[in-house]
Amino acid sequence: MTAGTWRRLHARRHAPVGPGRRRARAGDIGAAAVEFALVVPILLFLVFGIVDFGLAMFSQTMVANAAREGARTASLEGTQANAEFAVTQAMSGIIGAKPVVVADPTTASSGFQVKCTKSDGTWCTGWSAAGGGTTAAPAGATVTVTIKYQYKWITPIQIIKGIGSSLTMTRQSTMVVE
């Protein structure tokens, strides 16, 4: 290596930093670590909050679809047991959902009810609040599926005032038996 080549390489390595920039000092590296430690928890809370709200909206859509699917099955196939099975299958896509038949979903913490009423407002023959009816619903009757589901937050979102530890979703679908 010639002396000129050595000087050029050495000059590049030890050249001053360009205008408006300076070399990092030991204290700057520590300050960057502190800033990183302060910002990362906020960013993680924001990202996981977005994921959590996305899962809540997905669950809400699945509950609405399950209610519609149960009412559709009951209006076409006509039995309470078939409709309950359709709701259970549709709810299986929700993480942590354990759908159970309840007599009154408005008072239960979660569950669903498949109800068939005739035009005079009475229950269809063979259908009950306890569920499991195997008698076909009469043509012209109204089938109503009501689902109540408690979505439990994954992130600690409840530290924000006004947001509870879970979100209650209630959906209802009504169809006429053909």
Beta strands, then each sheet from edge to edge (+ up, - down):
strand 1: 111-117
strand 2: 142-152
strand 3: 166-176
sheet 1: 1+ 2- 3+
end
